């Protein structure tokens, strides 16, 4: 459900969202994915059609805090 979605922020803003520890993030700390699914770290990039319309997000998550590297983010973008 959207109550457990970090990707909704990526889709609505059409911008990347990179979070090392969602438990301390001012907006995401209360998201159901943190408490119910154990999502702690998140990196997401928007997926868009060739016309620039939002299609969704491609993301990676971790159950522990994580510093996302430049290489990690480049891989997601590719």
C-alpha positions as CSV (number, residue, x, y, z in Angstrom):
1,X,0.0,0.0,0.0
2,X,1.0,3.6,-0.4
3,X,1.3,3.9,3.4
4,X,4.4,1.6,3.0
5,X,5.8,3.2,-0.1
6,X,8.9,5.4,-0.4
7,X,8.6,5.2,-4.2
8,X,5.5,7.4,-4.1
9,X,7.8,10.4,-3.2
10,X,10.1,9.6,-6.2
11,X,7.1,9.4,-8.6
12,X,5.4,12.6,-7.3
13,X,8.6,14.7,-7.2
14,X,10.2,13.1,-10.3
15,X,13.5,13.3,-8.4
16,X,15.8,10.8,-6.9
17,X,15.4,10.0,-3.2
18,X,18.4,8.7,-1.3
19,X,18.1,7.9,2.4
20,X,20.8,6.4,4.6
21,X,18.5,5.8,7.6
22,X,14.8,6.3,7.2
23,X,14.3,5.9,11.0
24,X,15.8,9.4,11.4
25,X,14.3,11.0,8.3
26,X,11.7,13.7,9.2
27,X,9.1,12.5,6.6
28,X,9.9,8.8,6.2
29,X,10.4,7.8,9.9
30,X,6.6,7.3,10.3
31,X,6.2,5.3,7.0
32,X,4.8,1.8,7.5
33,X,7.7,0.3,5.6
34,X,10.1,1.2,8.4
35,X,8.1,-0.4,11.2
36,X,6.3,-3.2,9.4
37,X,8.9,-4.2,6.7
38,X,12.2,-3.2,8.3
39,X,13.2,-0.8,5.5
40,X,16.0,1.4,6.8
41,X,18.0,2.5,3.8
42,X,16.5,3.5,0.4
43,X,17.7,4.7,-2.9
44,X,15.2,5.3,-5.7
45,X,15.3,6.9,-9.1
46,X,12.3,7.9,-11.2
47,X,11.3,5.9,-14.3
48,X,9.8,8.0,-17.1
49,X,8.4,7.4,-20.5
50,X,10.2,8.9,-23.6
51,X,7.7,11.7,-23.3
52,X,8.8,12.4,-19.7
53,X,5.6,11.0,-18.1
54,X,6.2,9.3,-14.7
55,X,5.9,5.5,-14.8
56,X,7.2,4.6,-11.4
57,X,10.5,4.2,-9.6
58,X,13.4,1.8,-9.6
59,X,14.9,1.3,-6.1
60,X,17.1,-0.6,-3.8
61,X,16.6,-1.0,-0.1
62,X,18.5,-2.3,2.9
63,X,17.5,-3.4,6.4
64,X,20.3,-1.5,8.0
65,X,21.7,2.0,7.6
66,X,23.7,2.4,4.4
67,X,25.7,5.1,2.8
68,X,24.8,4.8,-0.9
69,X,27.9,5.3,-3.1
70,X,28.2,7.1,-6.3
71,X,28.6,3.8,-8.0
72,X,25.4,2.4,-6.3
73,X,23.4,5.4,-7.7
74,X,24.9,5.2,-11.1
75,X,23.9,1.5,-11.3
76,X,20.3,2.4,-10.4
77,X,20.2,5.2,-13.0
78,X,21.5,2.8,-15.7
